[in-house]
Amino acid sequence: MLIGEVARRSGVSTRMLRHYDALGLVRPTGRTAGGYREYSAQDVRRIFHVESLRSLGLSLKQIGRALQDPSFTPAALVGDLVRWTEERLERERELLERLRAIDASAPTGWQDVLRIVELMRELDSPSAARRQQAVLARPEGAPAAVGLLAGAVLAESDPHVAGALRWALARSGGDGVVALTAGAYAGDVDVRRRAVLAIARMPEAPGAVAVLADALGDPDVTVRGHAALALGRHGVAAAVPVLVDMVVGGANDADAAEALGRLSQDPVRAHRITAALAGELAAPTADSATRIRIAQALVELTGPTAREVLRRLAHDDDRAVALVASALGRVLDRRSSEDRADEDP
């Protein structure tokens, strides 16, 4: 079979077949009377072997060794190919993410592209100070790069850099919530914590309340707390049970009490919140510290029911609780006197 026919049947160009011949990979076993290359059926099979190995990413040198060295074992080479391919795919994935970040920022010129590339480079720095400075020094009016900032928020472990990233993302507008939503449902609890904390900075953005409401049911207490504080400050009543748990458990209890106070501006909600806190006072697990935290939370609430519970606590069997409740009751009485004085003509 002459080279032209072999090329047609195998799909390998005549130029490549000549290259194989020159390298000794596939040498035709015969020649015609006119000196033309003549391939046997065995030669054609070898061509297909070479093409099969090329499809796996082997170099021609590696293929030659594989086909000529009887002692050559494929296991190690295939293992190397797997590793090299994984590394190449990772590099290409990183490149794709970078290109998407640039595209999403809608650059209006090469200056915008260069700014995004510079931000990428600085966010990859091992120095936390450099990463923080890159975020804080972003010029006013520079492309938002929301996807890039969101990815950095979800990966950042340094609290100072993370704070700067959340601030920058909150400035970028509602698209930040969209970019963070997947992180709020991630399997990694650290990623969920970072995502929900960042979304909590943007409670008025479209979709934020829905994501935060879902986070109230998260198995992680920190995720639930971030969501409850944001929703409570935003007036969402669904946060009340988690906020009460925070007061009882002592996790950001002062912030939780403040959020409950804001929610208690509505009289119906005020009654329900007070009832929930009073119920926790009666729990057998309510030790002295827990009862004091509940007393402190009651001060933040509006309405007569909270004051009545606090007055009862002033006569609590636990002397420490009674003393704290008495002092807090005097604070409320003084506050009421001042309010009445302000109302008098």
C-alpha positions, -999 to 999 in steps of 0.1 A, spaced: 0 0 0 15 33 -11 18 63 12 -11 82 -4 -35 54 1 -23 49 37 -29 86 44 -64 83 30 -73 52 50 -56 62 83 -63 99 83 -26 107 89 -11 131 65 17 121 41 39 147 57 34 131 92 39 96 78 73 108 64 81 123 98 73 90 114 96 73 90 124 98 97 121 92 134 120 55 130 85 52 145 69 36 115 92 27 86 75 11 56 88 -25 52 89 -24 14 97 -2 -16 82 -4 -50 104 -9 -81 102 28 -86 115 34 -50 82 45 -35 74 36 2 52 5 4 34 -2 37 24 -36 48 -7 -44 69 16 -46 100 30 -12 92 -6 3 91 -14 -13 124 17 3 139 5 37 125 -28 32 144 -8 23 176 12 55 173 -20 76 168 -37 59 197 -8 68 220 -6 103 207 -43 107 216 -33 101 253 -8 130 252 24 110 248 52 127 229 67 110 198 98 102 218 78 85 245 58 66 219 90 54 203 102 41 237 69 25 244 69 6 211 105 -4 209 115 -12 245 102 -46 256 109 -38 293 90 -5 292 59 -7 315 31 17 309 19 21 345 44 48 355 40 67 323 2 66 325 4 79 361 26 108 349 1 115 321 -27 117 346 -8 141 368 3 163 339 -32 164 325 -46 173 359 -21 201 363 -28 214 328 -66 213 334 -61 232 367 -40 259 348 -67 261 321 -94 263 348 -76 292 365 -72 309 331 -109 304 324 -119 319 357 -96 349 351 -111 355 317 -146 352 331 -138 377 358 -125 402 332 -155 396 310 -180 400 339 -164 433 348 -174 447 314 -141 465 307 -145 496 285 -108 496 275 -74 480 280 -68 501 311 -97 484 328 -84 449 318 -50 458 332 -65 469 365 -84 436 368 -53 416 360 -33 436 386 -60 430 412 -59 392 404 -21 392 409 -23 411 442 -51 388 456 -29 358 449 -1 373 470 10 353 500 11 386 519 -21 395 537 -11 431 538 -7 432 500 -41 415 495 -58 440 518 -41 470 502 -51 458 467 -88 458 478 -87 491 497 -67 510 471 -91 501 442 -98 534 424 -132 549 425 -150 540 393 -128 510 385 -146 479 371 -163 460 399 -149 425 393 -177 411 414 -170 375 406 -133 379 414 -141 396 448 -167 370 456 -143 342 449 -117 359 471 -142 364 499 -150 327 500 -113 317 501 -99 343 524 -90 332 559 -73 364 572 -100 384 591 -86 418 581 -84 410 544 -118 393 545 -133 424 560 -119 446 533 -132 422 507 -167 422 522 -166 460 522 -156 461 485 -182 436 476 -209 455 494 -200 486 474 -203 466 441 -241 464 443 -266 436 442 -246 414 419 -225 404 449 -253 383 463 -256 364 431 -219 357 431 -219 345 467 -251 324 467 -234 291 457 -210 296 486 -239 299 511 -249 263 502 -214 248 500 -205 217 518 -175 234 534 -187 251 566 -160 277 564 -171 287 529 -207 289 541 -197 311 570 -178 335 547 -206 336 522 -234 343 547 -213 369 566 -207 387 533 -243 386 522 -253 399 557 -235 431 547 -260 435 518 -294 426 532 -312 450 509 -297 435 477 -321 414 456 -321 378 468 -302 384 500 -331 379 524 -341 346 508 -305 333 511 -302 345 547 -336 330 556 -324 296 543 -292 300 564 -313 302 595 -317 264 592 -280 258 586 -265 231 609 -237 254 619 -244 278 647 -221 305 634 -238 305 600 -272 307 617 -260 336 638 -247 356 609 -280 352 591 -301 359 622 -283 392 631 -286 405 596 -323 396 593 -331 408 628 -316 442 620 -336 442 588 -369 435 607 -374 399 596 -394 381 623 -382 346 612 -348 354 629 -364 355 664 -358 318 674 -322 319 664 -316 353 681 -332 339 713 -309 309 711 -279 332 707 -289 351 739 -293 318 758 -261 303 745 -240 334 749 -229 336 712 -229 373 703 -257 377 728 -254 415 731 -258 419 693 -287 394 694 -304 413 721 -301 445 702 -316 429 671 -345 415 693 -350 450 706 -354 463 671 -378 436 662 -398 443 694 -409 477 680 -439 458 668 -462 451 698 -472 417 687 -436 406 681 -426 422 714 -450 399 733 -438 368 714 -401 377 720 -407 383 757 -426 350 760 -398 332 743 -372 346 766 -394 340 797 -398 304 786 -360 300 785 -359 313 821 -380 284 832 -358 258 814 -340 234 838 -307 242 820 -310 280 826 -280 286 849 -271 319 866 -251 332 836 -280 324 812 -306 341 833 -284 372 835 -280 373 798 -318 370 794 -323 398 819 -299 420 799 -318 411 767 -352 421 783 -339 456 788 -337 460 750 -373 451 745 -402 475 744 -436 469 760 -449 463 796 -445 425 794 -407 426 793 -406 450 823 -429 427 843 -406 397 837 -376 419 847 -394 429 879 -400 393 888 -363 385 882 -354 412 907 -367 388 933 -350 357 919 -337 331 943 -303 335 926 -288 366 943 -266 375 913 -295 373 890 -317 394 913 -290 421 917 -285 424 880 -323 425 873 -327 452 900 -300 473 885 -315 469 850 -349 477 863 -337 510 877 -321 518 843 -356 512 827 -373 534 853 -348 562 848 -353 559 810 -391 560 814 -388 592 836 -366 609 810 -390 599 782 -420 614 801 -400 646 808 -394 649 771 -431 646 764 -442 672 789 -448 706 775 
